[in-house]
Amino acid sequence: SSGINAEYGGLFNLGITEEQQLFLFSVLAAILHMGNITFNEERNDSCSISNDDEHLLIAAKLLGLEVPQLQKWLCHKTLKARNETVVMSLKQKDAVSGMEAFVKHIYASLFLWVVKLLNAALSNGKKDAVNFIGILDIYGFEMFEENSFEQFCINYANEKLQQQFNQHVFKLEQAEYVKEQIKWSFIDFTDNQPCIDLIEKKLGIIDLLDEQCRMNRGTDENWVQILYKELTDSVHFQKPKTGTDQFVIVHYADKVSYMCHGFIAKNLDSVNESHINLLKTSSLDLANEALGGAELGSITSPKRVASKSLTRRSTAQTLTKTRTVGAQFKTSLNLLMDALSTTVPHFIRCIKPNDDKEPFEFVPTRVVQQLRACGVIETVRISAAGYPSRWSYKEFESRYSLLVHSKRIRKGQTVDNCRVVLSSLVNDTDKYQFGKTKIFFRAGQVAYFEKLRSERQFNACVMMQARVRSWLAAKRYNSVRSAAISVQCVMRGTLARRRVQRMREHRASVIIQKHVRGWVQRVKYQRLLVSVLFMQCRYRAQVAYKEFLSIKYEHNARIIQKHVRGWLARCAYKQHVQKIIKIQSCVRRHLAKKKLKALKVEARSIGHFKKLNIKLEKRIFEMQLKSKDMVTERNNLLEETKQNLEELAVVKKQLGEETRSREDLEKELSSTTAELKDIRQNYLAMKLEISRRTREEECSIM
């Protein structure tokens, strides 16, 4: 947001209104949205754009165009045949290429409009600027694995710029030496004029490419064959050993191999006339002013690859009206060179330390290659052999005459004064030469003179500063000394009176502290004694209560154990009795069975039946008596069982009460423990409070 705000502020400062800024950003947003439009391929070698395409709707709204018209002319084109105009559908690739050309035309027109506004704001009302400062940013020679028309144009521009650099650094440098008539041996340097002639002269590479574009059935392969035939005599043109779709140009930097595919299509790159007419229907107020600045075919891009399916006949007809990319590039480059020739150029060479863009990594081979391609090594060589620094006699005298004694300098004899200065400072006469109007120096001599001049000026300044500082220091010392004596007299009397007062106050404070400290210690002792007695009382009460609870708990536990052990003994006794009765029953059953067998044997006789009858009568009588005794015994047992059950219920009730009492005791014990902790915390807090108050009282006393 800060960057955008700064950009807004900069545009406002340059006189671009808010309406113009809104139009500028709207068109840029429309360009971005048009790049995202999707073309759908149809069956009949045509394409279409969906009506619901979001980017199409937004781009049409931002450009002020009707959606159906923009949708139509992105997928169609017009062809003029004699007096008729035919609307043809485009294939998907052709439509994408046309849309890219349309977008680039809009961007180029917008760029020219912004440049026009900026120049109008910076001109200060002057139509033609006499003095100006321009910055030319170039990328440098491009050498990739596959080089095409784009790299050819870039390297062509670099050849022209390198020639201008050579003329400025080498030719003009040596011409200056000849003009001043100094002793100088000429140095040979690489001249790239033959390479430039190979590209731009008549029947050169660009001329042959344009001629091939004018043909109805011109192809890249035929163009390369023509190059092989016409340009093989040039030392800067080479035919590769393998392949017939390449050619090699020996540039100033190095040999570059170019692939011929796409050269003709890229050279014929142009904007569809229907797209230009569509822009004229825009509802935006600034559309005609801003987007009508570039004429059809005048803004082209060597970066776009046009489709090869365009018919050569329509291409040839269009070429008669518009110029090719190569011709436009050549004209623009010549205009640039004319502008550079009227200026005083200064060169800044940017060198990449490595190709991976890694920090702190230096590749010497790659750097030397760039230095050689830029002509820097050649420049260093000629500078080392020549005289890179030069001064006029008057300038040299006015700047460096202070390095010698003033008696040796004569008024009105500038050349002689320069000779005197140089003879006294430089022993080697090869380090400089005298020309007609200037003195030429080897590399490093001017820096040496500047060093001597700085040292001389520094020493003079130091001497002047020493004299002035000495006078100022003496004056300040005298004034400070007299003021210090007066202040000392006053301060010594004041300090003596303060010292006596402090001694009196000190003695009084010692007496007061003695009495206060005694009172504080007595109060402290009494408070501590009360606190200790209170804490001992509470602690002893807690210990006694704890012992009482322990005794009570043990007593209750004994009672519970007594009843439980009795109940367990009775249960064991009853189980033992039941087992004995069961064993007796089994034994009696066995004896009864045995007696029954004997009775069965005796029952077979009549006497036996008589005896048996008598025994049965006796037995019945005994059984009746015995049944009465058993009923009585049964009743006694029932009463005893009932009493035992009642005792068991009582024991269970007592056991439950003991359990509840035990739980109550545990709760009471836990509460007592918590109270004891609280008492302990209160004791520690009281102790800390007493110590804190004691310290406060001591501090107040002190």
VOGU-3710 file (C-alpha; in Angstrom, 3 decimals, decimal comma):
1> ssginaeygg> 0,000/0,000/0,000  2,885/2,397/0,758  4,359/1,777/-2,714  1,032/2,479/-4,450  0,494/5,620/-2,389  3,968/6,807/-3,351  3,169/6,103/-7,011  -0,088/8,056/-6,749  1,774/10,970/-5,188  4,453/10,894/-7,883
11> lfnlgiteeq> 1,859/10,943/-10,681  0,033/13,845/-9,023  3,308/15,764/-8,740  3,860/15,254/-12,481  0,480/16,772/-13,287  -1,475/13,584/-14,045  -5,010/14,063/-12,763  -7,058/11,561/-10,785  -9,220/10,821/-13,837  -6,170/10,055/-15,956
21> qlflfsvlaa> -4,728/7,817/-13,233  -8,026/5,906/-12,958  -8,039/5,422/-16,743  -4,395/4,269/-16,669  -4,944/1,607/-14,008  -8,242/0,502/-15,576  -6,561/-0,178/-18,936  -3,697/-2,043/-17,228  -6,210/-4,203/-15,330  -8,072/-4,877/-18,593
31> ilhmgnitfn> -4,814/-6,031/-20,218  -4,233/-8,489/-17,369  -7,787/-9,858/-17,629  -7,555/-10,245/-21,422  -4,521/-12,432/-20,942  -6,725/-14,854/-18,943  -9,535/-15,146/-21,552  -10,112/-18,775/-22,599  -10,589/-19,596/-26,312  -12,598/-22,767/-26,990
41> eerndscsis> -11,704/-24,686/-30,154  -14,630/-25,591/-32,461  -14,950/-28,367/-35,061  -14,939/-26,194/-38,215  -11,443/-24,701/-37,674  -12,828/-21,865/-35,604  -12,922/-20,845/-31,983  -15,281/-19,147/-29,551  -15,361/-17,460/-26,159  -17,952/-18,393/-23,559
51> nddehlliaa> -20,588/-15,774/-22,787  -19,976/-16,377/-19,085  -16,226/-15,799/-19,264  -15,544/-13,621/-16,229  -12,347/-12,098/-17,622  -14,077/-11,157/-20,900  -16,836/-9,311/-19,045  -14,405/-7,456/-16,790  -12,051/-6,493/-19,667  -14,968/-5,158/-21,770
61> kllglevpql> -16,240/-3,120/-18,821  -12,810/-1,653/-18,065  -12,170/-0,729/-21,725  -15,689/0,679/-22,244  -16,455/-1,827/-25,035  -19,558/-3,857/-25,773  -19,169/-7,486/-24,731  -20,610/-9,031/-27,971  -18,343/-6,864/-30,155  -15,209/-7,711/-28,183
71> qkwlchktlk> -16,223/-11,393/-28,157  -16,759/-11,335/-31,921  -13,600/-9,561/-33,073  -11,331/-11,606/-30,808  -12,444/-14,711/-32,733  -12,794/-13,178/-36,232  -10,859/-10,996/-38,659  -11,604/-9,001/-41,794  -9,974/-9,524/-45,191  -10,254/-6,986/-47,999
81> arnetvvmsl> -10,466/-8,479/-51,476  -10,836/-5,771/-54,130  -14,039/-3,914/-53,174  -15,346/-6,505/-50,733  -14,674/-7,082/-47,062  -14,886/-10,683/-45,836  -15,216/-11,685/-42,157  -13,348/-14,915/-41,434  -13,250/-17,109/-38,338  -9,889/-17,659/-36,682
91> kqkdavsgme> -8,404/-20,840/-35,352  -7,605/-21,044/-31,693  -3,869/-20,383/-32,189  -4,529/-17,498/-34,580  -7,069/-15,977/-32,186  -4,614/-16,173/-29,286  -1,889/-14,563/-31,419  -4,257/-11,811/-32,547  -5,375/-11,173/-28,997  -1,741/-10,890/-27,876
101> afvkhiyasl> -1,015/-8,390/-30,666  -4,134/-6,417/-29,674  -3,043/-6,324/-26,029  0,469/-5,211/-26,946  -0,926/-2,486/-29,171  -3,049/-1,198/-26,263  -0,064/-1,284/-23,903  2,220/0,465/-26,396  -0,365/3,191/-27,048  -0,858/3,647/-23,318
111> flwvvkllna> 2,906/3,858/-22,813  3,279/6,545/-25,477  0,390/8,484/-23,929  2,010/8,398/-20,473  5,362/9,479/-21,934  3,607/12,356/-23,690  1,998/13,476/-20,431  5,296/13,257/-18,533  7,187/15,192/-21,205  4,487/17,863/-21,178
121> alsngkkdav> 4,784/18,151/-17,383  8,593/18,319/-17,442  8,957/20,668/-20,391  8,153/23,825/-18,368  6,315/25,258/-21,350  9,251/24,777/-23,752  8,568/22,835/-26,906  12,121/21,761/-27,772  14,605/21,038/-24,987  18,171/22,026/-25,798
131> nfigildiyg> 19,832/20,435/-22,770  18,685/17,117/-21,387  19,962/14,059/-19,468  18,995/10,666/-20,879  19,517/7,140/-19,513  19,784/4,213/-21,930  19,408/0,797/-20,299  20,409/-2,149/-22,502  20,512/-5,814/-21,637  23,687/-6,795/-23,476
141> femfeensfe> 24,529/-9,523/-25,958  22,305/-12,611/-25,726  23,711/-16,058/-26,499  21,349/-18,953/-25,715  21,213/-22,549/-26,865  18,458/-21,590/-29,326  18,514/-17,998/-30,614  15,745/-16,517/-32,755  14,542/-13,180/-34,140  14,399/-11,570/-30,681
151> qfcinyanek> 18,058/-12,295/-29,925  18,991/-11,139/-33,451  17,421/-7,706/-32,878  18,974/-7,372/-29,409  22,451/-8,320/-30,637  22,065/-5,953/-33,630  21,309/-3,097/-31,219  24,313/-4,055/-29,080  26,564/-4,025/-32,157  25,505/-0,456/-32,926
161> lqqqfnqhvf> 25,961/0,640/-29,323  29,336/-1,089/-29,142  30,404/0,771/-32,272  29,397/4,059/-30,647  31,383/3,061/-27,560  34,438/2,227/-29,693  34,240/5,534/-31,500  33,976/7,442/-28,258  36,675/5,583/-26,347  39,190/4,634/-29,062
171> kleqaeyvke> 38,792/6,812/-32,147  38,032/10,066/-30,364  40,752/9,367/-27,811  43,442/8,958/-30,454  42,074/11,897/-32,436  42,535/14,052/-29,351  46,202/12,994/-29,129  46,796/13,864/-32,788  45,083/17,220/-32,351  47,298/18,142/-29,389
181> qikwsfidft> 50,439/16,907/-31,252  51,850/14,727/-28,522  54,070/11,708/-28,990  51,756/8,745/-29,412  51,864/5,287/-31,000  48,544/4,156/-32,511  46,888/1,095/-31,017  44,819/-1,266/-33,145  41,348/-2,138/-31,828  38,503/-4,335/-33,035
191> dnqpcidlie> 36,097/-2,468/-35,319  32,640/-4,044/-35,701  31,526/-1,948/-38,700  31,745/-4,978/-41,067  29,381/-6,910/-38,797  26,918/-3,975/-38,801  27,158/-3,751/-42,607  26,390/-7,473/-42,795  23,117/-6,871/-40,947  21,845/-3,512/-42,232
201> kklgiidlld> 23,478/-2,832/-45,604  21,711/-3,318/-48,914  21,260/-7,043/-49,570  22,132/-7,611/-45,941  20,326/-9,918/-43,525  17,449/-7,484/-42,793  17,067/-6,502/-46,446  16,939/-10,135/-47,560  14,454/-10,941/-44,783  12,137/-8,112/-45,912
211> eqcrmnrgtd> 12,437/-9,271/-49,514  11,470/-12,802/-48,495  8,477/-11,403/-46,541  7,213/-9,668/-49,690  6,971/-12,965/-51,510  3,659/-14,824/-51,366  5,304/-18,143/-50,595  8,407/-17,074/-48,778  9,663/-19,487/-46,112  12,373/-19,445/-43,471
221> enwvqilyke> 14,269/-22,255/-45,220  14,403/-20,390/-48,543  15,605/-17,275/-46,740  18,450/-19,190/-45,082  19,503/-20,660/-48,423  19,609/-17,138/-49,882  21,799/-16,047/-46,952  24,172/-18,957/-47,641  24,396/-17,854/-51,254  24,736/-14,087/-50,851
231> ltdsvhfqkp> 26,697/-13,619/-47,594  29,283/-16,385/-47,501  32,001/-13,915/-48,575  31,676/-12,004/-45,291  34,021/-13,047/-42,494  31,271/-12,300/-39,973  28,818/-14,797/-41,526  29,329/-18,544/-41,231  27,410/-21,587/-42,310  27,150/-24,328/-39,681
241> ktgtdqfviv> 28,660/-27,705/-40,484  25,447/-29,566/-39,595  21,881/-28,490/-40,321  20,416/-26,173/-42,930  18,068/-24,248/-40,647  20,775/-22,240/-38,861  23,281/-19,500/-39,590  26,119/-18,057/-37,503  27,034/-14,376/-37,074  30,404/-13,444/-35,602
251> hyadkvsymc> 29,422/-10,592/-33,286  31,764/-8,354/-31,334  31,166/-10,454/-28,219  31,252/-13,969/-29,699  29,787/-16,258/-32,328  26,006/-16,638/-32,099  24,037/-19,357/-33,906  20,475/-18,423/-34,929  17,577/-20,763/-35,733  15,704/-19,558/-38,825
261> hgfiaknlds> 12,297/-20,861/-37,697  9,858/-18,028/-37,039  11,939/-15,183/-38,484  9,440/-14,325/-41,254  6,388/-14,696/-39,017  7,902/-12,487/-36,321  9,050/-9,931/-38,889  5,450/-9,646/-40,171  3,947/-9,200/-36,714  1,057/-6,663/-36,935
271> vneshinllk> -2,241/-5,698/-35,333  -5,613/-6,596/-36,894  -7,399/-3,536/-38,295  -10,716/-4,666/-36,799  -9,187/-4,401/-33,311  -8,176/-0,777/-33,988  -11,687/0,019/-35,144  -13,074/-1,680/-32,055  -11,040/0,633/-29,796  -12,560/3,658/-31,527
281> tssldlanea> -16,014/2,577/-30,262  -14,945/2,772/-26,606  -17,213/4,760/-24,290  -14,268/6,020/-22,202  -13,505/9,724/-22,580  -9,729/9,257/-22,757  -9,781/6,195/-25,023  -9,390/8,060/-28,339  -6,660/10,286/-26,915  -4,635/7,556/-25,213
291> lggaelgsit> -5,265/4,377/-27,230  -5,248/6,018/-30,656  -1,633/7,171/-30,377  -0,067/4,159/-32,113  -0,914/3,599/-35,738  -1,660/0,221/-37,182  1,528/-1,722/-37,675  3,756/0,909/-36,074  3,818/-0,774/-32,644  5,012/-4,313/-32,999
301> spkrvasksl> 6,811/-6,727/-30,783  9,609/-9,122/-31,749  8,730/-11,171/-28,665  5,484/-12,587/-30,151  5,377/-15,713/-32,295  2,698/-15,334/-34,960  0,897/-18,333/-36,322  2,302/-19,913/-39,487  -1,184/-20,681/-40,731  -1,789/-17,061/-41,877
311> trrstaqtlt> -2,048/-16,901/-45,612  0,910/-15,383/-47,456  -1,368/-13,470/-49,789  -2,971/-11,416/-47,001  0,492/-10,941/-45,520  1,861/-9,500/-48,738  -1,090/-7,127/-49,055  -0,632/-5,923/-45,483  3,109/-5,447/-46,001  2,498/-2,867/-48,717
321> ktrtvgaqfk> 0,761/-0,707/-46,116  2,836/-1,435/-43,006  6,543/-1,735/-42,380  8,153/-4,914/-41,097  9,479/-5,280/-37,592  13,067/-5,426/-38,810  12,723/-2,207/-40,823  11,053/-0,414/-37,927  13,724/-1,657/-35,530  16,480/-0,505/-37,889
331> tslnllmdal> 14,938/2,970/-38,246  14,412/3,356/-34,492  17,971/2,237/-33,818  19,416/4,750/-36,314  17,410/7,533/-34,678  18,762/6,458/-31,315  22,323/6,486/-32,582  21,814/9,983/-34,056  20,581/11,164/-30,654  23,562/9,558/-28,897
341> sttvphfirc> 26,017/11,179/-31,303  24,811/14,643/-30,205  25,392/13,932/-26,500  28,348/13,449/-24,180  27,998/9,789/-23,185  29,075/8,189/-19,919  29,127/4,402/-19,706  28,303/2,111/-16,751  29,045/-1,555/-17,319  27,103/-4,041/-15,170
351> ikpnddkepf> 28,856/-7,389/-14,737  27,170/-10,531/-13,402  29,519/-12,412/-11,035  27,748/-15,740/-11,800  24,866/-17,117/-13,867  23,041/-18,665/-10,874  22,389/-15,306/-9,150  24,005/-16,613/-5,969  25,520/-14,177/-3,442  29,253/-14,167/-2,655
361> efvptrvvqq> 30,050/-16,382/-5,674  32,531/-15,080/-8,268  33,199/-16,949/-11,537  36,355/-15,435/-13,073  35,860/-17,040/-16,500  32,329/-15,658/-16,861  33,378/-12,197/-15,694  36,335/-12,025/-18,101  34,027/-13,104/-20,919  31,636/-10,231/-20,134
371> lracgvietv> 34,475/-7,727/-19,823  35,830/-8,787/-23,201  32,369/-8,645/-24,804  31,740/-5,146/-23,436  35,119/-3,869/-24,624  36,256/-3,099/-21,092  39,512/-5,042/-21,431  40,288/-3,176/-24,651  39,497/0,103/-22,893  41,809/-0,745/-20,008
381> risaagypsr> 44,570/-1,618/-22,454  44,354/1,658/-24,338  44,010/3,652/-21,125  47,118/2,035/-19,683  49,063/2,776/-22,864  47,717/6,321/-23,237  46,988/9,403/-21,144  43,487/9,097/-19,671  43,693/12,298/-17,582  44,069/15,755/-19,125
391> wsykefesry> 44,022/19,324/-17,799  44,182/22,688/-19,462  47,171/24,831/-18,508  45,047/27,395/-16,716  43,112/24,846/-14,687  46,275/22,972/-13,697  48,022/26,210/-12,603  45,080/27,420/-10,530  44,696/24,079/-8,753  48,237/22,811/-8,179
401> sllvhskrir> 50,433/25,963/-8,038  50,189/25,886/-4,248  52,398/22,757/-4,196  55,538/24,837/-4,878  56,891/27,976/-3,224  55,147/31,191/-4,246  58,472/32,773/-5,248  58,818/30,273/-8,115  55,410/31,214/-9,596  55,402/34,125/-12,093
411> kgqtvdncrv> 52,304/36,003/-13,093  51,173/35,767/-16,733  53,401/32,760/-17,567  50,932/29,859/-17,241  52,850/27,279/-19,322  56,141/27,958/-17,559  54,459/27,742/-14,154  53,005/24,329/-15,068  56,420/23,104/-16,141  57,915/24,291/-12,835
421> vlsslvndtd> 55,236/22,466/-10,824  55,631/19,220/-12,783  59,432/19,273/-12,740  59,458/19,694/-8,964  56,825/16,994/-8,289  57,377/14,313/-10,988  60,824/12,996/-11,816  59,735/10,666/-14,630  58,929/12,717/-17,718  57,082/9,767/-19,284
431> kyqfgktkif> 54,264/10,254/-16,769  53,052/13,395/-18,580  53,217/15,243/-21,889  52,563/18,835/-22,877  50,151/19,468/-25,721  49,062/22,638/-27,417  46,325/23,552/-24,956  46,370/20,696/-22,441  48,645/18,591/-20,273  48,182/14,810/-20,564
441> fragqvayfe> 48,879/12,500/-17,617  49,305/8,775/-17,216  46,885/6,819/-15,038  47,297/7,616/-11,340  49,131/10,929/-11,672  46,124/13,139/-10,967  45,360/11,098/-7,855  48,978/11,626/-6,755  48,664/15,416/-7,273  45,359/15,454/-5,373
451> klrserqfna> 46,986/13,603/-2,504  49,840/16,141/-2,311  47,377/19,044/-2,540  45,212/17,588/0,236  48,253/17,088/2,480  49,454/20,645/1,842  46,026/22,105/2,592  45,688/19,890/5,629  49,026/21,015/7,094  48,167/24,680/6,492
461> cvmmqarvrs> 44,782/24,252/8,149  46,367/22,482/11,106  48,873/25,325/11,632  46,135/27,991/11,464  43,909/26,024/13,806  46,795/25,617/16,294  47,423/29,398/16,455  43,759/30,284/16,827  43,090/27,566/19,394  46,139/28,645/21,459
471> wlaakrynsv> 44,883/32,266/21,648  41,335/31,164/22,495  42,588/28,748/25,167  44,763/31,405/26,886  41,899/33,912/26,924  39,501/31,364/28,282  41,992/30,188/30,923  42,441/33,669/32,406  38,718/34,327/32,632  38,065/30,919/34,105
481> rsaaisvqcv> 40,877/31,309/36,670  39,556/34,617/38,045  36,021/33,250/38,205  37,240/30,081/39,947  39,025/32,018/42,715  35,861/34,004/43,522  33,717/30,920/43,511  36,164/29,038/45,746  36,034/31,742/48,449  32,260/31,667/48,578
491> mrgtlarrrv> 32,042/27,884/48,455  34,601/27,278/51,213  32,664/29,478/53,692  29,404/27,764/52,747  30,945/24,308/53,126  32,364/25,145/56,573  28,954/26,323/57,853  27,297/23,229/56,451  29,875/20,969/58,109  29,215/22,462/61,569
501> qrmrehrasv> 25,474/22,102/61,085  25,901/18,449/60,053  27,979/17,738/63,205  25,241/19,162/65,446  22,535/17,227/63,663  24,586/14,048/63,853  25,018/14,248/67,638  21,305/14,934/68,169  20,333/12,044/65,893  22,589/9,622/67,827
511> iiqkhvrgwv> 20,810/10,456/71,103  17,377/10,126/69,516  18,310/6,816/67,877  19,528/5,387/71,211  16,193/5,956/72,962  14,050/4,975/70,008  15,967/1,745/69,407  15,547/0,737/73,075  11,798/1,371/72,882  11,546/-0,523/69,616
521> qrvkyqrllv> 13,372/-3,565/71,007  11,107/-3,671/74,086  7,973/-3,473/71,951  9,341/-6,097/69,654  10,132/-8,448/72,575  6,667/-8,063/74,125  4,927/-8,735/70,809  7,111/-11,746/70,169  6,436/-13,136/73,663  2,655/-12,807/73,236
531> svlfmqcryr> 2,819/-14,451/69,841  4,916/-17,368/71,108  2,598/-17,992/74,075  -0,458/-17,903/71,818  1,109/-20,291/69,339  2,216/-22,703/72,111  -1,310/-22,752/73,538  -2,901/-23,504/70,212  -0,315/-26,115/69,343  -0,664/-27,953/72,663
541> aqvaykefls> -4,465/-27,936/72,333  -4,145/-29,434/68,867  -1,755/-32,159/70,097  -4,055/-33,061/73,031  -7,119/-33,151/70,803  -5,275/-35,355/68,362  -4,298/-37,812/71,135  -7,918/-37,875/72,355  -9,150/-38,735/68,906  -6,569/-41,506/68,585
551> ikyehnarii> -7,638/-43,091/71,909  -11,303/-42,826/71,000  -10,642/-44,367/67,635  -8,776/-47,341/69,173  -11,543/-47,912/71,764  -14,234/-48,013/69,102  -12,122/-50,316/66,994  -11,833/-52,794/69,914  -15,611/-52,848/70,401  -16,155/-53,503/66,703
561> qkhvrgwlar> -13,550/-56,265/66,726  -15,188/-57,911/69,789  -18,619/-58,133/68,193  -17,306/-59,203/64,820  -15,149/-61,958/66,310  -18,127/-63,240/68,346  -20,350/-63,307/65,290  -17,662/-65,115/63,290  -17,223/-67,709/66,111  -20,971/-68,402/66,232
571> caykqhvqki> -21,135/-68,785/62,451  -18,243/-71,262/62,562  -19,885/-73,204/65,395  -23,195/-73,528/63,510  -21,421/-74,742/60,404  -19,533/-77,335/62,495  -22,770/-78,589/64,102  -24,472/-78,901/60,714  -21,577/-80,966/59,414  -21,728/-83,296/62,461
581> ikiqscvrrh> -25,482/-83,776/62,026  -24,984/-84,610/58,381  -22,331/-87,205/59,226  -24,576/-88,724/61,900  -27,440/-88,929/59,430  -25,258/-90,777/56,939  -24,045/-93,261/59,582  -27,541/-93,875/60,905  -28,845/-94,431/57,377  -26,155/-97,031/56,790
591> lakkklkalk> -26,972/-98,850/60,050  -30,678/-98,711/59,289  -30,172/-100,299/55,890  -28,101/-103,051/57,435  -30,737/-103,699/60,120  -33,461/-103,670/57,438  -31,815/-106,554/55,631  -31,687/-108,602/58,830  -35,310/-107,820/59,556  -36,356/-108,925/56,089
601> vearsighfk> -34,791/-112,329/56,795  -36,577/-112,656/60,122  -39,869/-111,524/58,653  -40,218/-114,685/56,662  -41,266/-116,675/59,746  -44,648/-116,387/61,682  -42,905/-116,041/65,027  -41,009/-113,272/63,606  -44,194/-111,468/62,644  -45,476/-111,844/66,179
611> klniklekri> -42,313/-110,565/67,701  -42,334/-107,842/65,092  -45,889/-106,907/65,955  -45,003/-106,609/69,618  -41,888/-104,582/68,779  -43,895/-102,373/66,469  -46,349/-101,620/69,170  -43,511/-100,750/71,509  -41,847/-98,777/68,784  -44,997/-96,837/68,029
621> femqlkskdm> -45,385/-96,020/71,696  -41,741/-94,917/71,881  -42,112/-92,920/68,724  -45,096/-91,109/70,069  -43,155/-90,242/73,214  -40,159/-89,269/71,158  -42,257/-87,117/68,806  -43,528/-85,163/71,743  -39,946/-84,617/72,953  -38,857/-83,573/69,438
631> vternnllee> -41,716/-81,050/69,172  -40,652/-79,593/72,484  -37,011/-79,513/71,432  -37,980/-77,967/68,069  -39,834/-75,169/69,813  -36,814/-74,526/72,040  -34,520/-74,418/69,011  -36,817/-71,937/67,228  -36,815/-69,658/70,239  -32,984/-69,879/70,481
641> tkqnleelav> -32,633/-69,137/66,719  -34,901/-66,121/67,040  -32,789/-64,816/69,911  -29,593/-65,330/67,877  -31,078/-63,405/64,921  -32,027/-60,542/67,173  -28,498/-60,464/68,609  -27,051/-60,506/65,068  -29,242/-57,541/64,047  -28,069/-55,660/67,119
651> vkkqlgeetr> -24,434/-56,425/66,223  -24,983/-55,243/62,640  -26,590/-52,058/63,889  -23,692/-51,454/66,261  -21,226/-52,156/63,440  -22,952/-49,564/61,204  -22,909/-47,017/63,965  -19,232/-47,700/64,565  -18,569/-47,269/60,816  -20,403/-43,969/60,752
661> sredlekels> -18,613/-42,806/63,862  -15,339/-43,779/62,227  -16,169/-41,727/59,116  -17,121/-38,799/61,338  -13,838/-39,159/63,171  -11,905/-39,182/59,890  -13,742/-36,046/58,721  -13,087/-34,380/62,039  -9,437/-35,428/61,814  -9,100/-33,922/58,305
671> sttaelkdir> -10,775/-30,687/59,413  -8,473/-30,605/62,439  -5,453/-31,095/60,163  -6,645/-28,227/57,919  -7,146/-26,028/60,970  -3,653/-26,916/62,130  -2,248/-25,915/58,722  -4,189/-22,654/58,876  -2,836/-22,012/62,342  0,681/-22,703/61,115
681> qnylamklei> 0,226/-20,345/58,149  -1,212/-17,694/60,445  1,769/-18,151/62,704  4,209/-17,693/59,803  2,245/-14,660/58,553  2,259/-13,138/62,038  5,966/-13,803/62,326  6,631/-12,140/58,948  4,380/-9,202/59,891  6,195/-8,778/63,208
691> srrtreeecs> 9,591/-8,861/61,486  8,371/-6,422/58,803  7,021/-3,979/61,380  10,233/-4,278/63,367  12,310/-3,406/60,281  10,017/-0,493/59,465  10,349/0,845/62,994  14,141/0,473/62,864  14,235/2,245/59,529  12,020/5,052/60,813
701> im> 14,272/5,394/63,850  17,419/5,460/61,703
//
